[in-house]
Amino acid sequence: MDRFLFVLGSNWQLSLAELDNYLIHSKNKGKIIDYSASTAIVEFDKLHKNRHYINDLMEIQFTLGGCQKIAQIYDFIDLKTVKDGFPLQIAKFKKVEAARIKILTVIEKIISGKSFIFPKIYESMFFAVSIYPNLYDDEYYSDVLVKHFLPFLNKGIMEILIKKGSVKTLYYKYPEKNLKSGNLNPIFPHILIKYRLLNENRAEIIFGFTENGVYLARTFTVDDPNFKKKIDEERPCKEFKSSISPKLSIQMLNFLNVFDRREKLKILDPFVGNGTILLFALLQDFQIYGSDIDPSKVKNTIRNINWLIELLEEEIPLFIDKRILKSDVKDLSKHFGYSFFDGICTEPYLGPYFLEKPYFNQVKELFETKLEPQFNNFFREAYKILKNENRICFVAPIITTVDGNDVQLNIEKIANANNFKLVPIIDPERFISKVDPKLQRFKKSSRSLIDAKKGQILLRKVYIFEKRGK
Ligand SMILES: C[S@@+](CC[C@H](N)C(=O)[O-])C[C@H]1O[C@@H](n2cnc3c(N)ncnc32)[C@H](O)[C@@H]1O
């Protein structure tokens, strides 16, 4: 089975949208054939036929902002068999036993051999089992999968490996208190790296659940969160209150839909701040340009970029000082040529940093007097300096108020008025139907997606716009 399991980032909706967009528009074409709130199952058109497809997977891993791991799938067990073997309450022991034997038989078939989980059995082996649930708040996950299925898999896989010739087999032990409470996160990327689980005699074996069943896979590539964290936290100038996350920056760049010859493409962030988006655009090889109304922000971004260039041991791009400059968005076309940019990716000024929920009228005034005129200026100027039919990825605010509902701007109207059309962030036709309302809702939310943590006052809504051709 040439299928791959992608472990999604914490914002699974945005991660799914990003991945699907990548599979449509990059050279590695493919389709998401099944998904959950933690994983996507991908079938590529051609990728698996390349001899060195692991290198391609590593490249994909590096390109995507919302992908924690990529694993190769070796088999699938339908949900009925798992639930027969691991019911919420055990009633019929015979049925349970038969289903459990069936599960172990499937695992035994794929555990070792040239194109299976372990190509070779070594004297000493180590493995970690990670179970990815359909939904994290699923009771079946905390009560059954963590408490019963996981120990069953650990013991079963260990016995199979010993039977096949390993002398010493160990497995990764999760903290006891998490196992007891059922509140368990599958192992994080940095643990995978620490335990060297990509080595041949070691493996992370993933059991990824969807509504249809469980996919059995082995991890081949993993995100390097430490590097992104280092860029985000150790750069000389930072301001966490107003900074966008590295993950979202990368995802937004991917929504611009430009995956080939990135080193030739010019990307602009006209509300550059401390340059988070540009730092990740530089890492992804783009030609970077930025501007900001505040000269101290321009200086900060230049300092950050020079710092990253040194860290990457790369050459300083020509005229970096001319590429990052002071400008109000209303004057962008005075500084940059017409139809100059291949993409614009930006998080504009979203209002003051609210420590407590503001009042509805306060937000309405902010929107009407400040943000609306500014966004209007932005789209008007963007129309001039962006190439025809190229894209903007834009973050708009939703603000939670004390006395009203969430307030948001009609950003689509502003964009339309300036000759941009909204591009739906997902195409619902490309995703299979789901029973669970949360998964189903994702399929319907096609126009834009929210990036926020629980309880945040300011929510970021991600939009894609395309410049209408003449
Ligand atoms: C939310 S911050 C961007 C933060 C940035 N994404 C980061 O990670 O550092 C918005 C930026 O817009 C700038 N700004 C506000 N009004 C502006 C205007 N009229 N023209 C250009 N920049 C403006 C502010 O100085 C601020 O740096």
The ligand as a Tripos MOL2 file, in Angstrom:
@<TRIPOS>MOLECULE
LIG
   27    29     1     0     0
SMALL
NO_CHARGES

@<TRIPOS>ATOM
      1 C1          0.7240   43.0540   13.9470 C.3       1 LIG1
      2 S1          2.1640   43.9250   13.5540 S.3       1 LIG1
      3 C2          3.0050   42.7930   12.5120 C.3       1 LIG1
      4 C3          3.8020   41.8550   13.3270 C.3       1 LIG1
      5 C4          4.6490   40.9350   12.4930 C.3       1 LIG1
      6 N1          3.8370   39.9700   11.7840 N.3       1 LIG1
      7 C5          5.6500   40.2590   13.3780 C.2       1 LIG1
      8 O1          5.6170   39.0400   13.5140 O.co2     1 LIG1
      9 O2          6.4910   40.9370   13.9530 O.co2     1 LIG1
     10 C6          1.6500   45.1830   12.5180 C.3       1 LIG1
     11 C7          2.7090   46.1510   12.0560 C.3       1 LIG1
     12 O3          2.0570   47.0810   11.2010 O.3       1 LIG1
     13 C8          2.7120   48.3350   11.3360 C.3       1 LIG1
     14 N2          1.7880   49.3700   10.8310 N.ar      1 LIG1
     15 C9          0.7430   49.9370   11.4540 C.ar      1 LIG1
     16 N3          0.1340   50.8310   10.6420 N.ar      1 LIG1
     17 C10         0.8090   50.8010    9.4710 C.ar      1 LIG1
     18 C11         0.6550   51.4660    8.2260 C.ar      1 LIG1
     19 N4         -0.3000   52.3690    8.0460 N.pl3     1 LIG1
     20 N5          1.5140   51.1870    7.2370 N.ar      1 LIG1
     21 C12         2.5170   50.2830    7.4110 C.ar      1 LIG1
     22 N6          2.7080   49.6240    8.5630 N.ar      1 LIG1
     23 C13         1.8630   49.8730    9.5800 C.ar      1 LIG1
     24 C14         3.0570   48.4290   12.7980 C.3       1 LIG1
     25 O4          4.1520   49.3190   12.9970 O.3       1 LIG1
     26 C15         3.3860   46.9730   13.1340 C.3       1 LIG1
     27 O5          4.7630   46.7450   13.0790 O.3       1 LIG1
@<TRIPOS>BOND
     1     1     2 1
     2     2     3 1
     3     2    10 1
     4     3     4 1
     5     4     5 1
     6     5     6 1
     7     5     7 1
     8     7     8 2
     9     7     9 1
    10    10    11 1
    11    11    12 1
    12    11    26 1
    13    12    13 1
    14    13    14 1
    15    13    24 1
    16    14    15 ar
    17    14    23 ar
    18    15    16 ar
    19    16    17 ar
    20    17    18 ar
    21    17    23 ar
    22    18    19 1
    23    18    20 ar
    24    20    21 ar
    25    21    22 ar
    26    22    23 ar
    27    24    25 1
    28    24    26 1
    29    26    27 1
@<TRIPOS>SUBSTRUCTURE
     1 LIG1         1 GROUP 0 **** ****
